[in-house]
Amino acid sequence: DKMIAVGERGMHVAQEIRNPITAIAGLAKRLARDTEEGSEKREYLDIILRETDRLERVLGEQLSLAQMTKPRLKLQSMNVLVQEALEQQSDELVRRRVRLLKRLAPDLPSLLLDEDKIRQVVGNVLHYALTSVPAGGRVRVETRTGGGMVQAEIAHDGPKIPGESLDRLFVPFSATRRYGAGVGLAVAYQVVREHGGEIRARSEGDWSSIVTVYLPLRENTDRRARPDRRAGRTERRRRNA
């Protein structure tokens, strides 16, 4: 009961903190529009905007972890969601001069999934990669099918991660700041499991961290082929008449 009370209080505090952060970010944006590019004042405003954005992301992850809702499924392409997540992080990729290696399978089948949640999964994994890779480093993003799964893979060539830290990437707050501490990957883990899939991390060659999301094709096909209950009732009424 105490843990539940602490969790509820934490959610309330996170929601309350969001309001002043939004106000600070809004005022900083207005000031930045009227401030000359390259000036010292503009540099300070850009730092404020980056830090408020980071705070907003941390709070959003906290609330996402505490308020997990049932997935709302619809047919969607994983490639579309990956591309949208990349667009959302495009400024960070450019700012940190990260080289993006992208290879999206053109024949990837559409899946029944909650597009908002899976987009968040890809975004959280991509954010983890961007906070781990040094300026001028590389991030690799791939999609493919294999083993009855649709796979989305994000890798980075940042500092090598010890095996014990790699094993605990999806545990909230277990990683050190260097490896992207927070709950973003824990949220990703929960969402993927809700979809009947898996998410795993490994290291290989020059890639110090490779996070792969696996979503099952067969389970999606079964859900799509499930007969419409209303159609079944209509057919039974027709036979009885």
TAGIKA-V520151 format. One record per residue. RES is the residue in one letter. OMEGA is omega in whole degrees, 0 to 359 (none if undefined). Layout:
BEGIN
res:RES omega:OMEGA
res:RES omega:OMEGA
END
This chain:
BEGIN
res:D omega:179
res:K omega:179
res:M omega:178
res:I omega:180
res:A omega:178
res:V omega:179
res:G omega:179
res:E omega:178
res:R omega:179
res:G omega:177
res:M omega:181
res:H omega:179
res:V omega:179
res:A omega:179
res:Q omega:179
res:E omega:181
res:I omega:183
res:R omega:185
res:N omega:178
res:P omega:178
res:I omega:178
res:T omega:179
res:A omega:179
res:I omega:181
res:A omega:180
res:G omega:179
res:L omega:179
res:A omega:178
res:K omega:179
res:R omega:178
res:L omega:181
res:A omega:180
res:R omega:183
res:D omega:183
res:T omega:184
res:E omega:176
res:E omega:176
res:G omega:179
res:S omega:180
res:E omega:180
res:K omega:179
res:R omega:178
res:E omega:179
res:Y omega:180
res:L omega:178
res:D omega:177
res:I omega:178
res:I omega:181
res:L omega:179
res:R omega:183
res:E omega:177
res:T omega:176
res:D omega:178
res:R omega:177
res:L omega:179
res:E omega:180
res:R omega:179
res:V omega:179
res:L omega:178
res:G omega:178
res:E omega:178
res:Q omega:182
res:L omega:179
res:S omega:181
res:L omega:183
res:A omega:186
res:Q omega:180
res:M omega:180
res:T omega:181
res:K omega:181
res:P omega:173
res:R omega:192
res:L omega:171
res:K omega:180
res:L omega:180
res:Q omega:178
res:S omega:176
res:M omega:179
res:N omega:180
res:V omega:181
res:L omega:177
res:V omega:180
res:Q omega:179
res:E omega:178
res:A omega:178
res:L omega:179
res:E omega:179
res:Q omega:182
res:Q omega:187
res:S omega:180
res:D omega:180
res:E omega:177
res:L omega:182
res:V omega:184
res:R omega:184
res:R omega:177
res:R omega:179
res:V omega:178
res:R omega:182
res:L omega:175
res:L omega:187
res:K omega:177
res:R omega:182
res:L omega:182
res:A omega:184
res:P omega:185
res:D omega:183
res:L omega:181
res:P omega:175
res:S omega:181
res:L omega:169
res:L omega:182
res:L omega:174
res:D omega:189
res:E omega:179
res:D omega:183
res:K omega:180
res:I omega:173
res:R omega:177
res:Q omega:177
res:V omega:181
res:V omega:180
res:G omega:180
res:N omega:179
res:V omega:179
res:L omega:178
res:H omega:177
res:Y omega:180
res:A omega:183
res:L omega:178
res:T omega:182
res:S omega:184
res:V omega:178
res:P omega:176
res:A omega:182
res:G omega:180
res:G omega:183
res:R omega:171
res:V omega:180
res:R omega:180
res:V omega:181
res:E omega:168
res:T omega:180
res:R omega:172
res:T omega:179
res:G omega:178
res:G omega:180
res:G omega:182
res:M omega:162
res:V omega:185
res:Q omega:172
res:A omega:188
res:E omega:178
res:I omega:183
res:A omega:174
res:H omega:182
res:D omega:177
res:G omega:181
res:P omega:179
res:K omega:182
res:I omega:177
res:P omega:184
res:G omega:182
res:E omega:177
res:S omega:178
res:L omega:180
res:D omega:186
res:R omega:181
res:L omega:186
res:F omega:176
res:V omega:183
res:P omega:173
res:F omega:182
res:S omega:183
res:A omega:176
res:T omega:181
res:R omega:181
res:R omega:183
res:Y omega:173
res:G omega:180
res:A omega:180
res:G omega:183
res:V omega:183
res:G omega:180
res:L omega:175
res:A omega:176
res:V omega:179
res:A omega:180
res:Y omega:182
res:Q omega:181
res:V omega:181
res:V omega:177
res:R omega:176
res:E omega:180
res:H omega:179
res:G omega:183
res:G omega:180
res:E omega:173
res:I omega:185
res:R omega:177
res:A omega:176
res:R omega:176
res:S omega:184
res:E omega:177
res:G omega:180
res:D omega:184
res:W omega:185
res:S omega:177
res:S omega:176
res:I omega:179
res:V omega:183
res:T omega:175
res:V omega:179
res:Y omega:176
res:L omega:188
res:P omega:176
res:L omega:185
res:R omega:181
res:E omega:177
res:N omega:179
res:T omega:179
res:D omega:180
res:R omega:181
res:R omega:182
res:A omega:183
res:R omega:184
res:P omega:177
res:D omega:183
res:R omega:180
res:R omega:178
res:A omega:179
res:G omega:179
res:R omega:179
res:T omega:180
res:E omega:179
res:R omega:179
res:R omega:180
res:R omega:180
res:R omega:182
res:N omega:181
res:A omega:none
END
